[in-house]
């Protein structure tokens, strides 16, 4: 198949492009490189079926050929990046969704929207099921991302109802692995880099807030399974239901790296969720999907990647 990946040079996009190319598909990576790196996809240029297009999906997508599948991954996904220019984040989520869907409508492509567990906000139920409507502060500093993703889901469903566009909606929980940007501000990459450099590990608040950490290969399996499931729409949670406190993660990273880092505590950011854990019963029932990589194994692989990156830079 011919596959278009918006945000194709980002952490998830680059990994997905490599996976799909390896499976024999043609892939076009579309990205404006706002929060991603061309280096993430440099190694893919040796594939004969790989092309790159520089474009911002907040602008209409012109005629760039026919595609069978579109994965809409374009959007800064870590707080430092999506809060850097909140209006740009909103435009990417809302105008970007409409532009991608208009392109899909014209070309007949099936399109998957990368939504997020952030649509649940600071949840009042745990674990979170797809029918939970969330507890989101519409006025807070995270709202540009949280509400942008929520409205993008609405737009996708309206294009399905009004125009019959084949859509899929996946709600992605915390994901980590190789090709994460070192400066993206996500907790796993932050902790690993601080530990490898024996710097103090920064934990916000007491570190009792919980997260569920999913390795990148499990996410790709889930996204592809949903995309290729006939008749499914979603939303479907894709995440690892193993629940850890942020403090437990920091301690795991210190042990796995053999670091001499100490843990320091700073003030908790506004609207930081206290709990985050997916209910994946729908994904298991509908897609036969469940995560295969545990946190210890995934951290080992991710630490090796970041260690290699630091060695290369030095």
HELIX and SHEET records of a PDB file:
HELIX    1   1 UNK A   11  UNK A   22  1                                  12    
HELIX    2   2 UNK A   38  UNK A   40  5                                   3    
HELIX    3   3 UNK A   42  UNK A   46  5                                   5    
HELIX    4   4 UNK A   79  UNK A   82  1                                   4    
HELIX    5   5 UNK A   86  UNK A  107  1                                  22    
HELIX    6   6 UNK A  117  UNK A  120  5                                   4    
HELIX    7   7 UNK A  143  UNK A  163  1                                  21    
HELIX    8   8 UNK A  187  UNK A  196  1                                  10    
HELIX    9   9 UNK A  216  UNK A  228  1                                  13    
HELIX   10  10 UNK A  246  UNK A  257  1                                  12    
HELIX   11  11 UNK A  281  UNK A  287  1                                   7    
HELIX   12  12 UNK A  295  UNK A  313  1                                  19    
SHEET    1   A 7 UNK A  50  UNK A  54  0                                        
SHEET    2   A 7 UNK A  26  UNK A  31  1                                        
SHEET    3   A 7 UNK A   2  UNK A   6  1                                        
SHEET    4   A 7 UNK A  69  UNK A  72  1                                        
SHEET    5   A 7 UNK A 110  UNK A 116  1                                        
SHEET    6   A 7 UNK A 167  UNK A 172  1                                        
SHEET    7   A 7 UNK A 234  UNK A 238  1                                        
SHEET    1   B 2 UNK A 175  UNK A 176  0                                        
SHEET    2   B 2 UNK A 214  UNK A 215  1                                        
SHEET    1   C 2 UNK A 201  UNK A 204  0                                        
SHEET    2   C 2 UNK A 263  UNK A 266  1                                        
SHEET    1   D 2 UNK A 210  UNK A 212  0                                        
SHEET    2   D 2 UNK A 243  UNK A 245 -1                                        
END                                                                             
